[in-house]
Amino acid sequence: MEKTGAVSATSSGVSLRDLLTIPVIVASLGYFVDIYDLILFSIVRVSSLKAVGLQGQALLDQGVFLLNMQMGGMLLGGILWGVLGDKKGRVKILFGSIFLYSVANFANGFVTSIGAYAAWRFIAGVGLAGELGAGVTLVLENLPKGSRGYGTMIVATVGVTGAILAYFVANHYDWRAAYFIGGGLGLALLITRISVFESGMYKEIEDKHVSKGNFFSLFTDRDRFYRYMQSILIGLPIWYAVGILITFSPEFARVLGVTGPVNAGEAVMFCYLGLVFGDFASGFMSQYFGSRKKVVFLFQVLAGISIAVYFVLRGVSPALFYAHCMAIGFAVGYWAIFITIGAEQFGTNLRATVASTVPNFIRGMVIPITFSFKYLKEHLGILQSAAIVGAVCLLISFYALYHLEETFHKDLNFLED
């Protein structure tokens, strides 16, 4: 499908012009704003909670609570948007989710109490849950089999840079203004009214009398259920690293005896800078080697090594600590392949449901992960409890990947029974 005069982007002859289609561009920009809002709370957690009257241990405890409210909203939103994406179309859900999380962003800038903060983080979570799944589904269904991995690589690589913008905005503006800017970015994307065409695969089944978006069907068939759970669980190390090691990096740094203060915002920024390179590298490698599973396995091993090293960074400088946060980000930078594998496992009538719920369910796994961490911390201390939870997450992810089907060459134009 190479076009005359296009600049070659890959060794397989796929061109940048072929890859930079409207669905890829819109999904990338939408995910950019999505990640900005998703990560902004981790960056402004301390300053925003102090502004509503909290101090000391409450900054950690209420921070975990608000993070869990956000992730709980994403769990619910993942199901809601995914089902609607298969029943009503991918494009409607893409823009509906952007609108909701943009409004919630504005509202977060006005909160004056923990109750209001929790409510709007929950609503923001619901909105944030829809954009990525709808965007990835559109990209996978609009690009040829041989280049769809590059498409999701672009979406993820561009998207995670939203965290870097969030860091710089939060460092130059008040935390309330940072939320307002996030809301403005989302609404600006909607105002542009870029024309996105519905997926051709979806339009083929739109008026057919086939079951579409039946979320519960993922649990009524043994094979579908195992595919679904394995697709989710391979991502456990990603959100363990971001949700525990990076979000609460100031607390870990104090216990590890880092020689200077560590700021959560900078840790998040460096982690996501690593994720940018990790997502690009893992996406490119999966296309080069013609395999999703082999590359995910390699990055899971890298994640295990980088997580283990985190716990022995005793007495290091803040600069070295931040450098390792970046290394962790690179090691868990298989987010694009993770979502691609899940979406490619299922037919067109369930693909949006899976593509929306898989990333949001793994984000929602932050709830049991943080709960386990807090419970064990009371008995074992912050380092041992985090190490145990991390080891369990890694082992589960290795097991899930081993049993998953390779989907690199799979034809996606099929339906689930």
N, C-alpha and C positions, 0 to 999 in steps of 0.2 A: 504493500500500500504506500510505498515511498513516492513522494511527489517530486517533480522536476525542480531542481534548484533548492530543495530543502537542505538544511544543514544537518549532517549526520550526527546523531546523539549517542549511538551505541554501535558495538561491533556487529550487531545483527542487521544493521541497515535501517533501523527505525529512526525516523527523523524527529527533530524537535517540533516541527510544524505538525506532524502527525500526533504527537503527544500532547501539545498544548492546545487541546480542544476546549470549547466553552465549558463542558462539564468538569474537566480537570481544573480549569482556572477558578471557576466558582466554588467547587468543593475545596480547593486549596485556600482561598481567601476566607471562606466560611469557617474552615477548621482553624485558621490563623486566629480569628476573633474568638472562636470557641476555646482554644488553648489559653489565650490571653485571660479570659474570664475564669477559666478553671483553675489556673495557677495563681491568679492575682490574690486570692484569699491566703494562700500559703505565704506569700510575700508580705502582705500587710497585716497578717494575723496579730502580731504583737502590738503594733501601733493602733490598729482599729479596736482591739479589745481594751487597751489602756484608755482609749477615748471614751468607751462606754462604762468605765469605772472599775476595771479588773486589774489585779496585780498578782505577782508571785505565782504560786502553783496553779491558780485559776487560769493563767494564760495558757498552760498546757492542757488542763482538764477541759476547759470550755473550748479550746482550740480543737481538741479531738471531737467534742460534741458537735461543733459547727461543721467540721469536715465530714462527719458521719451523716449529718442532715443533708448536706450537699450530695453525698454519694447515695443516700437513700432516695433522693429525688431523681438521681440518674438511673437507679434501678427501675423505679416506676416509669420514668420517661422512656427508657429503652424499650420497654414492652409496648407502651402507648404509641410511640412514633413508629416503631418497627411494624406493628400490626397495621397501622394506618398507611405506612409506606407500601405494603403489599396489597392493601385493599383500595387505596385512593391514588397511588402513584408516588414516585420518588420525589418529583420536583416540588409538589405541594408541601411535603414534609420538610424538605430542605429549607424552604423559606419560612415555613411556620415555626420551626425550631429556632431559627436565627432571630425572628421577631420576639419570641418569648424570652430568650435569654438576654436580649438587648434591653427589654423593659425591666427585667429583674436586676440587671446591672445598675440602671439608673436608681432603682428603688434601694439597692444596697448602700448607695451613697447617702441616703437620708436616715439610716437607722440610728436609733439612740438607745436601744436596749438589746439584751441578748435574745429575748423572745422575738423581736422584729427581725433581728439579724438571722436567726435560725430559720424563720419562715421564708425569708427572701432567698437564703442560700438553698433551701429546699426547692423553691420555685425555679431558681436559676438552674439547679441540677436537672429538673425536668426538661427545661429548654435545651440545655447543653447536650442532653442525651440523644437528640435526633439528628443533628447536623452531620456528624461523621458517618453514621450508618447509611443515611440516604445518599451522601456524597460518594462514598466508596462504592455503593451499589451502582449508581449511575456510571461511574468511571469504569468499573469492571464490565458492565453490560454494553458500553459504547465503544470500548477499545478492542482491537483484535486480540486473540488468544496470546500471541507472542509478545505483546507489549503491555498487557494490562498490569503486570507487576511494576513496570516503570511508571505507569499512571498513578498507582497508589503510593509509590515511592515519592513522587513529586508532591502529592497531597500531604503526606506525613511530614516530609522535610520542610515544606513551606509552613505547614501548620504549627509545628513545634517552635518555630521562631517567634510565635506569638508570646511565648513565655519570656523571651529575651526582651521584647518590647515592654511587657508588663513590668519587668524589673526596672528598666530605665524610666518608665513613666512614674512608677512608685517612688523612685529616688529623686525625682524632680518635682513631684506634685504631692499634695496632701492625699491621704488614702481615699477620701471621699471623691476628690477630683479624678483619681485613678479609675474608680468605678464609673464615673460619668463618661470618661473618655472611652471606656470599653463599650458602654451602651451606645455612644455615638458612632463608634466604628461599625457595630452591627447594623444600626439603622442606615448608615451611609451605604453599606453593601446592598441593602434592600432598595434604597432609593435609586441606585443605578439601574435597577430593573433589567439586568442582563438577561437576555433571552436564552433559557435553557430548555432544550427539547427533551421530552420524556424518552426513557429507555425504549429502544425498539423491541427488545425481548419482552418487556412488560406490556407494551401496546399489543403484542400478539395474543396475550392471554387476558387483556383487560376486560373484554366483553364475553369471555368464555365462561361456561358454568363449571369452573374448577374451584376447589377450596383455596382461598388466598389469605395469607396472614393468620392462619390458625395456630396461635402460639401454643396451645395445649397439645397440638399434634406432635410437638417436639418431645413430649413426655409419654406418649401412648404407644410408641414403637421403640423397641429395644435398640435397634441399630441407629435410629435418628437421635435417641437420647444420648447414647455413648458418643456419637460424633459431636453432638452439641456440647456436652460437658467437657470433652477433651479439648474442643476448640477454645473454650473459656479458660481452662486450667493451665494451658501452656503460657498464659500471660501473667501468672501469679508473681514471678520475680519482678516484673516491671513496676507494678503498683505497690509491692512491698518496699522496694527501693525508694520510690518517690514518696509514698505515703508515710513511711516510718523514718528511714535514714536521712532523707533530705528535708522533709517538712519539719522534723524535730532536731535538725542538725545543731542548733545552739545548745540544746540540752546534752546531746551526745558529746559535743566538743568540750564542754565543761568537765564531764566525767573523764574524757580521754586526756585531759590536761593540755589541750591546744594552747599555745603560748600567747594567744590574743583572742579578743572577742570574735565570734563567728555570727554572721548575720544570715537569717533564714532566706532572705530575698536573694542574696548573692549566691548562696548554695543552690537555690532553685535555678537561678540564671545559668550557673556553670553546668549544672546537671542537664538542663535543656539544651545548652550549647553542645554538650556531648551527644545528646539525643539527635540533634540535627545531623551530625556526622554519622552516628550509628544507623539512623534510618536510611540515610543515603547509601551507606556502605552495604547494609544488609539487603536492601532492595536491589541494588546493582548486582551484588553477588548472587542473589537468587536467580536473576535473569541470566547471568553469565554461566552459572553451573547448571541451570535448568532444574533447580530443586528448591522447594521452600523448606522442607524438613531438615536437610543437611545444614542449611545456614542458621535456622532457628536453634538447632542443637549446638552449633559453634558459639552462638551468642549466649545461650544458657550457661555454657561452660565459662565463658568470659564473665558473666554476671556472678557466678559462684565465686570465682577468684577475686573479683573486685569487692564483693560484699565481705569476704573473709578478711581481706587486707584492711577494710574500713575499721575493723575492731582492734587492730594493732597499731593504729596511728597515734600512739601515745607521745605527747610532748612535741608534736610537730608544729610548724608555723601555720597561721591561718591560710597563707598562700598555698602551701602544700595540701592542706585540707581541702581547699576549694578545687585544686587540681584533681584531687581524687574524686570529688563529687562529679567533675566532668568525665572522669574515667568510668565511673558508675553509669552515668548517662549514656555514654557510648555503648557500654556492655549490655544495657537493657534496651538498646535502640533497635529492637526488632518489632516495634509497634505496627509498622505498615504491613509486614509479612503476617503478623499475628492476625490482623483484621482480614487480610486477603485470604488466608487459609480458611477462616471461619466462613466467609461469604462463598468461597468456591466449593465448600462441602455440600451446599444445599441448592435445591432447584429454584427456579424463578419465582414460584408462588410462595416461597418462604424466605427468599434471600434477604430482603430488606428487614424482615423480622429478626433474622439471625445477625445480620450486619449491624443492626442497632443494639440488640441485646447483648451480644458477645462482649464488645468493648465496655459497655456500661455495667454488665454484671461483674467483669473483672475489676472495674473501678469500684463497684459496690463491695467487692471483697475486702476493700479497705476497712469496712465495718468489723467483720470478724477478725481481721488481721490486727487492727488497733485494739479491739477488745481483748484478744489473747495477749497482746503486748502489755497492756495496762494491768491485766490480771497477774501475769507472770512477774511483772516489774515489782509488785508489792512483796513478792517472795524471793526473787532472785537478783533484783537490781536491773538497771536499765540496759546494761551491755549483754548480760547473759540471756535475758528475756528476748531481746531483739535478735540475738544470734540463733536461738532455738526456733523462733518463728520464721526467720529467714531460711534456715536449713529445711524446715518442713515445706515451705513454699517451693523451694528449688526441687526437692525430691518429687513432689506431686507434679510439677511441671515437666520433669523428665519422663515420668511415667505416662502422662497424657500424650506427650509428643510421640513417644514410641508406638502408640496404638493408632495414631492418626494416619489417614490416607494421604499420599502425595498428590497434590492437586495442580502442579505446574502446567501440565498439558491437558487438563480436563476441559471438555466442552461444556460451557455453562448453559446452553440452551436446552434445558430439560426441566421436568416438573417432579415434585415430590408426590407420591401416591396419597 
